Amino acid sequence: MSTNILMPALSPTMTTGKLAKWLKKEGDEVKSGDILAEIETDKATMEVEAVDEGFIAKILVPDGTDGVAVNEVIAILTATKGEAVAAPKAAAPAPVAAAPVVAAAVAAPVAGAPVAAHAAEERIFASPLARRIAKQSGVDLSRIKGSGPNGRIVKADLDKAPAAAPAPVAAAPVAAAPAPKPAAPAPVITGAYKASPNSTMRKVIARRLTESKQNVPHFYLNSHIEIDALLKLRAELNARSPKEGPGSFKLSVNDLIIKGCALALRRHPNVNASYTEDAILLYDDVDISIAVAIPDGLITPIIRKADERGLPSISNAMKDLGARAKAGKLKPEEFQGGGFSISNLGMFGIPDFTAIINPPQAAILAVGAGEKRAVVKDDQIVIATMMTVTLSVDHRVVDGALGAQFLATLKGLLEDPMGLLL
């Protein structure tokens, strides 16, 4: 008996993916939990684990194949070694009896979600992605007929499911499609160069940030914050930390900024929001995304409920998330979502910069380096450690006055940092 292994949908927007590398070869035995392959999607590079047991009888899609459609048969699993198999039909619209897979993020994910196999005791068989979409959309899964393996409901079934619509009426005449715009001329390149192919992650970053700058009406507010008191508090708190053990910590300036932003967002909840055509979505929790550089791009692990955490908790969580982000070991729920972002380039000596909003969030804070500057206090020129922050804001959600109030609150918290401990 043979079982088809299909190209899984590993993110909400995935329609095709790249089969980067097979970790099993033809003839290999497969046990539940074995890693079958690495798949590069529009959001992440992920490992695909087997749930069914058997032997890899035939690999149909070789290493490095790009543009593999979701639900395309990529390999065939048999119960016994050497069992003869027939090639799957090329035009099969919804292959069945597929080997269930569970995906785990392993390398530089940006966003997206894995598809997991469900236990046999579930009364309604549906992928976690389909369940999440159904819950958010208020769709009754019991009314959906699944087209996935063994009748499992997948995202495509929800896309095809009719909404509660009125009876069909005569179709209106279809307007002629506008003529396509002529392609931009290729740039003229002179001199020797080496082409480095864009990874899927780099393409996604380019697409999302281009869409953000084109479609989100950004405006920018900056503030110059004196951080001498903040640096003093940080040093005092670090001196109180145990040298090692569960209660030890080492606070960074970024940890204090995260806490300050969290408290400011709690006081100005309309900044912790997203825009939709029908409503502004105001988030109940203060979940802050932190930009972390990784070899081929960046990822934004999230400090959940940051306003409810103490500084040691934020610090230790950030160190753990940052280390696992660079090692490609984050779980999807650890980098998906968030209502606000922080991008800090101060450690690189950048005095100030502006950041691009990460949709659907409404704002991102760009943090520059702390540096000694001449400032005026009581009509006297004195030296103080100053840090410039720039808030990029989606004007559809946040107006100028609200953005200014948020920055004023953040400035007050960081310049009088005892408020971070209350």
C-alpha positions in Angstrom: 0.0 0.0 0.0 1.4 3.4 -0.9 0.8 6.8 0.5 1.4 10.1 -1.3 3.5 12.8 0.5 2.2 16.2 -0.5 3.7 19.7 -0.6 2.2 21.1 2.6 0.9 24.7 3.1 3.2 26.1 5.7 1.9 29.6 5.9 -1.4 31.4 5.3 -0.2 33.0 2.0 1.8 30.0 0.7 0.7 28.7 -2.8 4.1 27.4 -3.9 7.4 26.7 -2.2 10.9 25.5 -2.8 11.9 22.0 -1.9 15.3 23.1 -0.6 16.7 19.7 0.5 15.6 16.1 1.1 16.9 14.7 4.3 15.7 11.2 3.4 16.6 9.3 0.2 14.8 6.6 -1.7 14.7 3.3 0.2 15.2 5.0 3.6 12.9 3.9 6.4 10.7 6.6 7.9 9.4 6.7 11.4 6.9 9.1 13.0 8.8 12.3 13.8 11.6 11.8 11.3 12.6 14.9 9.4 11.8 14.3 5.7 12.9 17.6 4.0 13.5 21.3 4.3 11.0 23.5 2.5 11.6 27.1 1.8 8.3 29.0 1.6 7.3 32.6 1.1 7.7 33.1 4.9 10.2 30.7 6.2 12.5 27.7 5.8 10.9 24.8 7.7 11.5 21.2 8.5 8.8 18.8 7.5 8.3 15.9 9.9 6.6 12.5 9.0 3.7 11.1 11.0 3.2 7.9 9.0 5.7 5.2 9.0 7.1 3.3 6.0 9.8 3.5 3.4 10.5 6.2 0.8 9.7 4.4 -2.4 10.1 7.3 -4.8 11.1 10.9 -4.7 9.2 12.9 -7.3 10.5 16.4 -6.7 14.3 16.7 -6.4 16.4 19.0 -4.2 16.4 22.6 -5.1 13.1 22.6 -7.1 11.3 25.9 -6.9 7.7 26.7 -7.5 6.3 23.5 -6.2 2.5 23.9 -5.8 0.8 23.2 -2.5 -0.7 19.7 -2.5 1.6 18.5 -5.3 2.8 15.0 -4.7 6.5 15.2 -3.8 7.2 11.6 -2.8 5.6 8.2 -2.3 5.7 6.2 1.0 5.1 2.5 1.1 4.5 0.1 3.9 7.2 -2.3 2.9 10.6 -1.8 1.4 10.9 -2.4 -2.4 7.2 -2.3 -3.0 6.3 -1.3 -6.5 4.4 2.0 -6.9 2.6 3.8 -9.7 3.3 7.4 -10.5 0.5 9.7 -9.3 -1.8 11.3 -11.9 -0.4 14.6 -12.9 -3.8 16.4 -13.0 -5.1 15.2 -9.6 -6.8 18.3 -8.2 -7.0 17.2 -4.6 -4.8 14.1 -3.9 -5.9 12.0 -1.0 -4.3 9.6 1.4 -1.4 11.9 1.9 1.1 11.4 4.6 0.3 13.9 7.3 3.2 16.2 8.2 4.0 18.6 11.0 6.3 21.5 10.3 8.8 23.2 12.7 10.6 26.4 11.9 14.3 25.9 11.7 15.9 28.6 9.7 15.3 32.3 9.6 11.5 32.5 9.5 9.9 35.9 9.0 6.3 35.1 9.4 3.9 32.3 8.6 2.4 29.3 10.3 3.0 25.5 10.1 0.3 22.9 9.3 0.1 20.1 11.8 -1.6 16.7 11.6 -4.5 16.2 14.0 -4.9 13.4 16.4 -7.4 10.6 15.4 -9.8 11.5 18.2 -10.6 14.9 16.7 -14.2 14.7 15.4 -13.6 17.4 12.8 -10.4 16.8 10.8 -8.9 20.2 9.9 -5.4 21.7 9.8 -4.5 24.2 12.6 -4.3 27.0 10.0 -7.9 26.2 8.8 -9.1 26.1 12.4 -7.5 29.4 13.2 -9.0 31.1 10.0 -12.4 29.5 10.7 -12.3 30.8 14.3 -11.4 34.4 13.2 -14.0 34.4 10.4 -16.8 32.7 12.4 -17.0 29.8 10.0 -18.6 26.5 11.2 -16.2 23.8 10.2 -18.9 21.2 10.4 -20.4 22.7 7.3 -17.2 22.5 5.3 -16.3 19.4 3.2 -12.5 18.8 3.3 -10.5 18.2 0.2 -7.2 17.4 2.0 -5.8 14.0 2.9 -8.4 11.7 4.4 -11.0 14.4 4.1 -9.1 16.9 6.2 -10.2 20.5 5.9 -7.5 22.8 4.7 -7.2 26.5 4.0 -8.2 26.1 0.4 -11.6 24.7 1.5 -12.3 27.8 3.5 -11.3 30.0 0.6 -13.9 28.1 -1.6 -16.6 28.0 1.1 -19.5 30.3 0.1 -20.4 33.0 2.6 -24.0 33.5 3.6 -24.8 35.3 0.4 -28.1 36.0 -1.3 -29.4 34.0 -4.2 -27.3 34.5 -7.4 -28.4 37.1 -9.8 -27.5 37.8 -13.4 -23.9 38.7 -13.6 -23.0 42.2 -14.5 -21.0 42.8 -17.7 -17.3 42.3 -17.1 -15.3 45.4 -17.8 -12.4 45.0 -20.1 -9.2 44.5 -18.1 -6.8 47.5 -18.3 -3.9 47.1 -20.6 -0.8 45.9 -18.6 1.8 48.5 -17.8 4.9 48.2 -19.8 7.7 46.6 -17.9 10.4 48.9 -16.5 13.5 48.9 -18.6 16.3 46.7 -17.2 19.0 48.8 -15.5 22.2 49.3 -17.3 25.0 47.6 -15.4 28.6 48.2 -16.2 31.7 46.6 -14.7 32.2 43.2 -13.2 29.9 41.8 -10.6 28.8 38.6 -9.0 25.1 37.8 -8.7 23.8 36.5 -5.4 20.4 35.0 -5.9 17.6 36.3 -3.7 16.4 33.9 -1.1 12.7 33.5 -0.6 13.1 35.4 2.7 14.8 38.3 0.9 12.0 38.4 -1.7 9.4 38.5 1.0 11.1 41.3 2.9 11.4 43.3 -0.4 7.8 42.7 -1.2 6.4 43.5 2.2 8.4 46.6 2.8 7.6 47.9 -0.7 3.9 47.3 0.0 4.3 49.1 3.3 5.9 52.2 1.9 3.5 52.3 -1.0 0.3 51.6 0.8 0.7 52.8 4.4 0.8 56.6 4.9 3.8 56.9 7.1 4.6 60.0 9.2 7.5 60.4 11.6 8.0 61.9 15.0 11.3 62.1 16.8 12.3 62.8 20.4 15.7 63.4 22.1 15.8 61.6 25.4 18.3 62.1 28.2 19.3 58.6 29.5 21.9 59.3 32.2 19.3 58.4 34.9 18.4 55.3 32.9 22.0 54.2 32.6 22.5 54.7 36.4 19.4 52.6 37.2 20.5 49.9 34.8 23.9 49.7 36.5 22.4 49.6 40.0 19.9 46.8 39.1 22.6 44.7 37.4 24.8 45.0 40.5 21.9 43.5 42.5 21.6 40.5 40.2 22.9 37.1 41.5 26.1 36.1 39.7 24.4 33.0 38.3 21.4 30.8 38.6 17.7 31.1 37.8 17.3 34.6 39.3 20.3 36.1 37.5 19.9 38.7 34.8 21.9 41.4 32.9 19.7 44.3 31.8 20.4 46.0 28.5 19.3 49.5 27.5 17.0 47.8 25.0 15.3 45.9 27.8 14.4 49.1 29.6 13.1 50.6 26.3 10.9 47.6 25.8 9.4 48.1 29.2 9.0 51.8 28.6 7.2 51.3 25.3 5.0 48.6 26.9 3.8 51.0 29.7 3.4 53.9 27.1 1.2 51.6 24.9 -0.9 50.6 27.9 -1.5 54.3 28.6 -2.2 55.1 24.9 -4.0 51.9 23.7 -5.0 53.4 20.4 -1.3 53.2 19.3 -1.4 49.4 20.0 -3.7 48.9 17.0 -4.1 47.9 13.3 -6.1 49.3 10.5 -8.7 47.4 8.5 -11.3 48.8 6.0 -14.1 48.2 8.5 -12.6 49.0 11.8 -9.5 49.9 13.8 -8.4 46.8 15.8 -7.3 47.6 19.3 -5.3 44.9 20.9 -6.0 43.7 24.4 -2.4 42.6 25.1 0.8 44.6 24.7 2.9 42.3 22.6 6.1 44.0 21.3 8.0 42.7 18.3 11.8 43.3 18.5 13.8 43.4 15.2 16.7 40.9 15.3 19.2 40.7 12.5 19.9 37.2 11.1 22.2 36.1 8.3 19.8 36.7 5.3 17.4 39.3 6.7 15.7 39.9 10.0 13.0 38.4 12.2 10.9 40.0 14.9 10.5 37.8 18.0 7.8 39.0 20.3 7.8 39.8 24.0 4.3 38.9 25.0 2.4 41.0 27.6 5.5 43.1 28.0 3.6 45.6 30.3 2.9 42.8 32.8 6.5 41.6 33.0 9.3 42.7 35.3 12.6 43.9 33.8 14.5 40.6 34.6 11.7 38.7 32.8 11.9 40.9 29.7 15.7 40.7 29.7 15.9 36.9 30.0 13.1 36.4 27.5 14.8 38.7 25.0 18.2 36.9 25.3 16.5 33.5 24.8 14.4 34.7 21.8 17.3 36.5 20.2 19.7 33.5 20.5 17.1 31.1 19.1 16.2 33.6 16.3 19.8 33.7 15.1 20.0 29.9 15.3 16.7 29.5 13.4 14.9 27.8 16.3 12.0 30.0 16.9 8.5 28.6 17.0 6.0 30.3 14.7 4.0 31.7 17.6 7.1 33.4 18.9 7.4 35.6 15.9 3.9 35.9 14.5 1.7 38.8 15.6 2.6 41.7 17.8 1.0 45.1 17.9 4.1 47.4 18.0 7.8 47.0 16.9 11.1 48.3 18.1 14.2 48.5 15.9 17.4 49.4 17.7 20.6 50.2 15.8 22.3 52.0 18.7 24.7 49.2 19.2 26.1 49.9 15.7 26.7 53.6 16.5 23.8 54.9 14.4 22.7 58.2 16.0 19.2 58.2 14.4 17.2 56.7 11.6 13.6 56.0 10.5 12.1 52.5 10.2 9.4 51.1 7.9 6.2 50.0 9.6 5.7 46.2 9.7 2.0 45.7 8.6 -0.5 45.3 10.0 1.0 47.1 13.0 0.5 50.8 13.2 3.9 52.0 14.5 7.5 51.1 14.9 10.1 52.9 17.1 13.6 53.4 15.7 16.2 53.7 18.5 19.6 55.4 17.9 22.8 55.3 19.9 23.2 57.0 23.2 25.9 59.6 22.9 27.3 62.5 24.8 25.9 65.8 23.6 26.0 69.5 24.6 22.5 70.4 25.9 21.1 73.5 27.6 19.8 73.2 31.1 18.8 76.3 33.1 20.4 78.5 30.5 23.7 76.6 30.9 25.4 74.4 28.4 26.1 71.0 30.0 27.0 67.5 28.8 24.4 64.8 28.9 23.9 61.3 27.4 21.2 61.7 24.8 19.4 59.1 22.7 17.3 60.0 19.6 14.2 57.9 18.9 12.0 58.1 15.8 8.4 56.9 15.7 7.1 55.8 12.3 3.3 55.9 12.4 0.4 54.7 10.2 -1.7 57.9 9.8 -4.8 55.8 9.1 -4.7 54.7 12.7 -2.7 57.2 14.7 -2.9 61.0 14.3 -0.1 63.4 15.0 -1.3 64.5 18.5 -1.7 60.9 19.7 1.8 60.0 18.3 3.2 63.0 20.1 1.5 62.0 23.4 2.9 58.5 23.1 6.4 59.8 22.6 6.1 62.3 25.5 5.0 59.5 27.8 7.9 57.3 26.7 10.3 60.2 27.2 9.0 60.8 30.7 9.4 57.1 31.6 12.9 56.8 30.3 14.2 60.1 31.8 12.6 59.3 35.2 13.1 55.5 35.0 11.8 54.6 38.5 8.4 54.5 36.9 9.6 51.4 35.0 9.7 49.5 38.3 6.2 50.4 39.5 
